[in-house]
């Protein structure tokens, strides 16, 4: 890749993280890798230097996740803790919230989960029913509602919960974000039994009249939607990085196998039926990475609208490229592709995640249809 796309500093970061990933590999210990990546400054590379971060942006953080993923040891909570929660607090949090959370998010000693999805709302954030009302006693808040498919709540010190408050002027509900510490009374979690093999577990949350102090509200009560989307663009960029890394990992395994496996006169990779689909997978992963880099560059430059379009496109392209790369990798290995020894079969399910979360490909196509192309909205 030329320096026009990636600075020498970022190339060096990519090489350093790749070396870290290679040391840990597929059978990695999540806590050990999280701790080492944090000590090296990789987890907080996007957070402000004044609060212990690296002073970079999504361009740098996406490199970290992509390279760890390509080594077979992605850290899913990077999508959530430094990217969504860290970004939202850095941009909109009070000085006290920044001092309380950002240094820990940067050095890995604190982790934050993100709770937006609800059982009955799905992709429709306007149907979020988790409500926050003023606690008459001391100016605090009372939260009630349910969330589902929330990653890593058990290992997170707090969860950034998206709720809705009533606008005193209009009576309508508007989104607001609240920091809810893990052991807050009334904040209950139950693990969802997933077929997916992942270090981070998924949870359903119940908020049963959870009482929070006034300072748990992040930023301005009237800027909720702006704050929410400030977190969602990094989430899409990082999901793209997650998918690209996984696709690269699977492709590398397939290329290695196709180079060494010999059935007739030459290695199977010498046959176009094997070689061409792998070449296509490589091209599509590279194209997805370019769009991810564009999205990160726009976001880091402060262009939230442009970043919104590019981040959605990057997430879409990366998910499709990842699913194809994993599928072709498994097919290249034949029966070996389904063995535990080669470690590719579990990626079939994992690759699918990027198509579904944090927003489905159909919702991205809806977004591009009416935001980019100006077509009528169907919902």
N, C-alpha and C positions, 0 to 999 in steps of 0.2 A: 504494500500500500504506500502511496506517495505521501510526502510530508504535507502536501496541500490538504489532505484529509485528516491526518493525525500528526500532531507535533512530536518532536523527538522525545520530549518529556513523557508523553503518553505512550509512545512506543516502548520506552524504558519501563514504564509502569506495567504495560502488557507483558513484557518479558519477565519481569520480577514476579508478577502474580502467577504466570504460567509455571515458573519454577516452584513456587509455593504449592500450587495445585499438584504438580508432579510428585512432590514429596508425600502428599497425603493420599491422592488417588481414590479409586472407586470404593474401597472399604474404609473410608475415612471416619474418624471420630469427630462428630459434629462440634462438640464443645471445645475440643482441642484446636480444631481448625478455626473456629470462631475467635477463640482467644488469641491465636497466633496472628490471624489476619488483622485483628484489632490492634495488637501491639505494634505491628508494622505500619499502622496508620491507614490501612486499606478500607476498613469499615466506615470510617468517618471522612473519607476523602472529599465528599461533597459538602461537608458542613463547614460553617465559618471558622476561620482560624482563631478568632477571639474566644471561641467556646471549645477549643481543643480539636477542631476539625482540620482538614487539609486545605480548605479554602478553594477547592475545585468545584466541579459541578456534576451533572448527570453524565457528561462525556466520560469522566474518570470513573465514576461509580459503576457505570455499565460495563466498562472494560474489566473491572475487578470480577463482577459476576460472570461475565462471558468466559473469561479465562479459567475461573474455577470450574465452571460447568464443562468446559472442553476437556478438563482433566478428570472429569467424572465425579467431582465433589462440589456441586453447587450449594450455596447457602440461601435457601428460600427466604429466610427472614431478612435478608438484605433488601428484598423487594419492599418489605413492610417497614422495618425499623428505621434505618437511615434514610431511605428514599422517600417514603410517604410521610411517616411521622416526623422524622428529623427535618424534612423540608417544610412541612406545615408549621412546625414550632419555630423554625429559624425565620420564616417569612412573616408569621402572624402572631407568634406567642409574645407574652409579656416578658419583660426583662427577667422577672423571677422564674418564669417557666423555662426560659432559655438557659439560665444558670443551673436550674434544677436538673434538666434533662439532657441538654445537648452534649456536655462533656462525657457523660456516661454512655450515650448513644454512640459517640465517636470512638470511645476506647473499649466498647464492647461490654462494659460492666453493667450497663442497663440495656434492656430490650423492650420495645413497645410493639404491641400488635395493633391491628386496624380492623374496626368493626363497622362495616357498612351494610353487607348483604342481609336481607331478612327473608324468612320462609315464604311470605306472601307477596313480596315486592319484586324479587328477582332483579332484573336490570332497570326497573322503573323506580328511580330514586325519589320520585314525587309521591310514591306510595309508602314510603318509610313510615312506620307507625310508632317507632320508639320516640317517646315524647319526653320533653324536659319542662318542668314547671317550677316556678319560683317557690322556694321553701320560705314560708312566711316568717320563720323565726329569725334567721340571721342572714338573709340575702343570698343563701345558697341555692342549690338546685335539687330536684327530685326526678330521677330518671326511671322510666318504666318501658319495657318492651322486650323484644327477642331478636337475636341475631343468629345466623347460621353460616357454616363453612368459614369460620374464623380461624386462621392459622396460628399455631404456636402460643395460644393463650396461657398454657400451663408453664411455659418457660419465659413469658413476658412479664416484666414488672408492672406494666399497666397496659391498658388497651385504649386507643383513641377511638371513641365511640361517636358515630354520626347519629345525632338525634334531631328532633325538630321542636322548635319553640313557637308559641303563638305570637304573631306580630300584633302589638297593642293597637296599632293604627288601623290595620286592615282586617285583623281577625284570622288571617290565613297563616298556615304553618310554614316556617322557613327553617332551612337546615342550620345546625350548629354542631360544633365539635367539642367533645368533653374528654378530659383525661381521667380514666377510671382505674385506680390502683387495683392490682389483682385480688387482694384480700378484703376489699371493701364489702361490708355487710350488704346482703341482698344481691350481690354479683355472683351468679351461679353459672358453672360451666359443666357440660357433659360431652364426652368424646363421641364423635361420629365414627362408626366402624367403616373404614374405607378399604376398597380393594387395592388402592394405590399404596405402593411401598415408598414411604418418604419418612425422613427423620422427623420432620415437623408434623404434628398431629392436627386434625381438624376438630373444631368444637362448635356446639350449639350453646348460645349464651342466653340466660334469662336475667333481666334486670328487674328486680322486684322492689320497687320504691327505693332505689339506690340514692342515698343522700350524699351530696357532694358539696364542698365549699365553693364559694363564688369564684375563687381563683382557678377552679378546674375547667372553666370555659376558656377555650383557646381563641385569643384575638377578640375582634369586635363581633358582637351579637348580630350586627346587620350585614356582615361580610361573609356569612356562612357559605354561600354558593361559590364565591370566589376562592375561599380557603379550600373548599372541597375539591375543586378542579385543579388547584395548585398541587394537591396530593395525587390526583388521578393521572395526570400526565406522566410524572415520574414512575408511577406504578406500571403504566403501559410500556414505557421505555425499558424498564427493568425486566418486565415479563418477556419482552423481545430478547434482551440479553440472555435471560434464562434459557429461552428456546434455542437461540443460536448456539449457545455453548453446548447444549445437549445434542443438537444436530451435528455439530462438529465432532463431538466425542464419538457418536455412533458411526459417522462417516470415516473417521480415522481407524476405528476397529475394522470396518469393512474393507478399507483400502489395504490395510496390513494383511488381512486374511486373503484378499484377492491377489496380492503380490506373492504370497508364499504358498498358497494351496495349489497343488498341481495334480490334475486328474489325467489329462492327456499329455501332449508334448510340451505345452507351455503353461505357466500359471493361469488360473481362470480369469484373472484381470486382463489378460491379453485378448479375451473375446469381447467383441463390442456389446453383446447382450448384457455382459456384466459391467463393462467399463463405462458405457454411455450413460446409464442411469445414475451411476456414481458421479460422473462429471456434471450431469444436470443438477444433482443434489448440491454439489459444491457451488455451482453458479447461483442457485436460488438462495443459498445461505449467505453468499457474499452480497447479493442484491439486498437481502433483508438487512444485513449489517449496515450497508450504505444508508438505508432509510432510517435505521436506528440512530446512526451518527448525525444525520440531518435533524432528527427530532431532538436529540440531546443538544445540538448546537443552537437550535432555535430556542429551546427552553432556557439554556444557560445564558442566552442573550436577552432574556426577558420578554420574548415574543410568545405569550401564552396562547394566543389564537392560532398562530402558525404551528406552534408545537403541538396543539391539540390534534390538528389534522395529521401531521407527520407521525405523532406518537401512535395514533390509531392505526395508520397504514403500516407502521413498523411492526406493531404487535401482530397485525393480520398476516403480513408477509412472513414474519419469523415463525409464527405458529404453523403455517402451511409448509414452509421449508423444513421445519423440524420434523413434522409428522412424516413427510416424504422421505427424509434422510434416514430416520429410524426404520421405517418400513423397508426401504431398500437395503439397509445394512443387515437387518434380520434375514431378508431374502437372499442376500449374497452369501451368508453363512449357512443357508439351508437349515438342516436339523440342528447344527451347532448354534444357530441363532436363537434357539429356544431353550438352550441349556443354561443352568445357573453359572457354569464355569465361565462362559463368555459374557454374561451380564448385560445382554441386550434386550432380552424378552421383557424385563420389567419396565424398560423405557417405552414400550408400546403404549402402556397406560399413562405413564408420566408425560409423554409427548402430547397426549390428548388434552392435558390440562391447559396448555397454552391456547388451544382453540376455544376453550370454554370460559376460562377465567383470565383476568378479572371481569371481562366483558366478552360475550360470544361474538363469533365472526359475523353473525347476522346483524347484530347491533352495530358493529363497525361499518358494515355495508349500508345500513340505514343512515349512519352518520355521514358517510361519504356521499350517499345519494342526495341528501337534502342540504348538507353544509357545503360540500365541494361542487356538486353538479347543479344544485338549485332545483332538484326535482321535488314534487309535492311530498309532504310528510304523511305517512300512512297511519300514524298513531298519535 
